[in-house]
């Protein structure tokens, strides 16, 4: 990941992005391409893992990074259940589900805002980015 | 409308269950049969938090599931019953003869298990338990998502290799 000297110093430890298949790695790669701040995230996949193994993988990564924020893709998915399971014994941990690229881009460019504020801004940006666009009505 | 799917899946409730199977069948409720989850308020709340609010969610031990199965089978909504391991489904089918078909949807790698498919690893005991269910007349179907070709247990043996 590049180190962009014009960007603010990353605030706090990396956030984890845990998602199905290659989604997390692809989204973090896209964040890097767009902002050069892919280093604010640590991507993980649940691929080929049972629930207990996903729990163990995530717990290990959270502890290694001291992560305070986890983004997951699907509310009813195994990734999200694993992340929420950690809330039990990790006060202060924040889980955001339904993550999309606009949300991660917002978080990546968070500046020095607190985790809670940065997450709120990311959720607002990600939610508002989802919209229906249609072509111009016919001129007939 | 009987329960549409009886599934063994070590991820229990997750994307394949709620979205992959659930959306095409207009899923109305899920029964999660797991003694440990049924006994933990935290785990029950965890699953309630993630499952869409329009989908009913029931938690049951094997004993509870045996007691309430006919009630769930009479429900007008489409339902899925899921267990996290072979042994729980074995115990359930032994006491609930109404279950005639079981879908093996996902059992992942763990020491002592052999790879049969990308999403299916079985220990010798698990395979034996599945074959015992089959011998009792319960059809065992291996399929992770509805669009996949359903496989019978016998079709896996030739493809077996050590993980």
Interface residues (C-beta under 8 A of the other chain):
Chain A: X20 X48 X49 X50 X51 X52 X53 X54 X74 X75 X76 X77 X78 X80 X81 X84 X85 X88 X97
Chain B: X10 X11 X12 X13 X14 X15 X17 X18 X19 X42 X43 X46 X47 X49 X50 X51 X52 X84 X106 X107 X108 X109 X110 X118 X119
